[in-house]
Amino acid sequence: MKKTNAMRELDKSKITYNYREYEVDENDLSAIAVSLKTGQDITKIFKTLVLLTEKKEMIVACIAGADNIDLKKLAKLAEVKKVEMLELKELFNMTGYIRGGCSPIGIKKRHRSFIDSSVLTKDIIMISAGIRGLQILINPQDLIKHLNMTVGDIIVQ
């Protein structure tokens, strides 16, 4: 297995992690599919979303796999007027990642990052390693500290 940019960044920062490979179904890149294929609880799989503020600042948000982002809550937490999802066609150019393989770690440039407060109840979470079919298992506190993430309620209740 070849190391990804996200894994190399964690190695360089001496952050402990494990990884899990799984078979990719190009027709179903959902976190639920990842949960089923890895045997990991869906509440511990965090998906990475990339958004733009009204000033076109890119921000990154991580939420549990079965949850939906609340754009108004995220905008408030980010102290901006509004946020919207980045268009899929822009994802690779802006992050270096593709849909189904976007990690909050190893993005071309550091951006403000946010994570839902549900992460605080987890001892370990799974995030994309930066390619489809590979996930990183990491202590959420290590991820929060490494990316200087803001923690808050950003999901639809």
C-alpha positions in Angstrom: 0.0 0.0 0.0 1.3 3.4 -1.0 1.1 6.2 1.6 -1.1 9.1 0.8 -0.4 12.8 1.4 -2.6 12.7 4.5 -0.6 9.8 5.9 2.7 11.4 5.1 1.6 14.6 6.9 0.6 12.6 10.0 3.9 10.7 9.9 5.8 14.0 9.6 3.9 15.3 12.6 4.5 12.0 14.5 0.7 11.5 15.0 -0.3 7.9 15.6 -2.9 6.4 13.3 -4.0 3.1 11.7 -5.6 2.6 8.3 -8.1 0.3 6.8 -8.5 -0.6 3.2 -11.8 -1.5 1.6 -13.2 -2.3 -1.9 -14.7 0.7 -3.6 -18.0 0.7 -5.4 -17.8 3.6 -7.8 -21.7 3.8 -7.8 -21.8 4.2 -4.0 -19.2 6.4 -2.4 -21.3 7.1 0.7 -20.1 6.9 4.3 -22.7 4.2 4.9 -21.1 2.1 2.2 -17.7 2.6 3.9 -19.3 1.6 7.2 -20.6 -1.6 5.8 -17.4 -2.5 4.1 -15.1 -1.7 7.0 -17.4 -2.9 9.8 -16.9 0.5 11.5 -19.8 2.1 13.3 -21.3 4.9 11.1 -21.2 7.4 14.0 -17.4 7.0 14.0 -16.9 7.6 10.2 -16.5 11.3 9.5 -16.9 12.6 6.0 -15.1 15.6 4.8 -17.1 18.4 3.2 -15.6 21.4 1.4 -17.5 24.7 1.3 -17.1 28.3 0.3 -18.1 31.4 2.3 -19.7 34.4 0.7 -16.2 35.8 0.2 -15.1 32.7 -1.6 -13.0 31.5 1.3 -12.7 27.7 1.3 -13.5 26.0 4.5 -13.5 22.3 5.5 -16.1 20.6 7.7 -16.2 17.0 9.1 -19.4 15.4 10.2 -20.4 11.9 11.1 -21.3 9.7 8.1 -25.1 9.5 8.5 -25.5 13.2 9.4 -26.3 16.2 7.2 -24.5 19.6 7.5 -26.5 22.6 8.7 -25.2 25.4 6.6 -26.6 28.1 8.8 -25.0 26.6 12.0 -21.6 26.3 10.1 -21.8 29.9 8.9 -22.5 31.1 12.4 -19.6 29.0 13.8 -17.3 30.3 11.1 -18.5 33.9 11.7 -19.5 34.5 8.1 -22.8 35.4 6.5 -23.3 32.2 4.6 -21.6 29.1 3.3 -22.4 26.8 0.4 -21.0 23.5 -0.8 -18.1 23.7 -3.2 -19.2 22.6 -6.7 -18.0 19.0 -7.3 -16.2 20.0 -10.5 -14.0 22.4 -8.4 -13.1 19.8 -5.7 -9.9 18.4 -7.3 -8.6 21.8 -8.3 -9.2 23.3 -4.9 -8.1 20.3 -2.7 -6.1 17.9 -4.8 -8.7 15.2 -3.8 -11.7 13.6 -5.6 -15.2 12.8 -4.4 -15.1 9.8 -2.1 -11.5 10.4 -1.3 -11.3 13.8 0.2 -9.5 14.0 3.5 -9.3 17.0 5.8 -5.5 16.3 6.1 -3.1 16.9 3.2 -5.2 19.5 1.3 -2.9 21.6 -0.9 -3.2 24.6 1.5 -4.4 24.8 5.1 -7.9 26.1 5.4 -10.1 26.8 8.4 -11.5 23.5 9.5 -14.6 22.6 11.6 -15.8 19.4 13.1 -19.1 18.5 14.6 -19.2 18.3 18.4 -20.4 14.7 18.3 -16.7 13.8 17.7 -16.0 14.6 21.4 -17.9 11.4 22.4 -15.6 9.2 20.3 -12.4 7.5 21.3 -11.4 6.9 17.7 -12.8 8.1 14.3 -12.3 7.1 10.7 -11.6 9.7 8.0 -10.6 9.4 4.4 -6.9 8.9 3.8 -7.1 10.9 0.6 -8.0 8.2 -1.9 -11.0 6.0 -2.4 -10.7 2.7 -0.6 -8.5 3.8 2.2 -9.5 5.2 5.6 -7.4 6.5 8.5 -8.3 5.6 12.1 -7.3 8.4 14.4 -7.8 9.8 17.9 -10.2 12.7 17.3 -8.2 14.9 19.7 -5.1 14.4 17.6 -7.0 15.4 14.5 -8.5 18.5 16.1 -5.2 19.6 17.4 -3.2 18.9 14.2 -5.7 20.8 12.0 -6.5 23.4 14.7 -10.2 22.5 14.1 -13.1 24.5 15.6 -15.5 22.1 17.3 -19.2 22.9 17.3 -22.8 21.8 16.5 -22.9 21.9 12.7 -25.4 19.2 11.9 -29.1 19.2 11.2 -31.0 18.0 14.3 
